[in-house]
């Protein structure tokens, strides 16, 4: 966990340095400093049946995916949606139709993060260049067959795996909080 925080802090510092002014006497405004420090780094999903689980977001590896997920969560998009796919190795939700075929298509955003137990990814279309804009999944076991062909954008807090393993088809999302 400490390594992840260090990596996130390093990524945030790099972004802040890259976005900084080139003027020698310029100093950041208080509002600019506060904005740069606000990085979406955690999502907590509360289930309607009770229970919640959290995962670390990886904007350093999937910036567009994290931004889209965070925006949808903050808008309330996911409230009341179900987990429509539950198998021994994965749970999937976020489909506005609840069938596994809903949501829009966006350009895929791949990275080198491995799909280990607890990895959070985004559903993809049969066309590898396109992924879904809302459906997400959490793998319950190492699933390296997904490495490099699905967008990995987070990692479940390991102590929350029992909550994820207890999800059933039709369980509803009460809320998603982004921090």
Secondary structure, 3 states (H helix, E strand, C coil): CHHHHHHHHHHHHHHHHHHCCCCCCCCCCHHHHHHHHCCCCEEEEEECCCCEEEEEECCCCCHHHHHHHHHHHHHCCCCCCEEEEECCCEEEECCCCCCCCCCCEEECCCCCCCCCCCEEEEEECCCCCEEEEEEEEEECCCCHHHCCCCEEEEEECHHHHHHHHCCCCCCEEEEEEEC
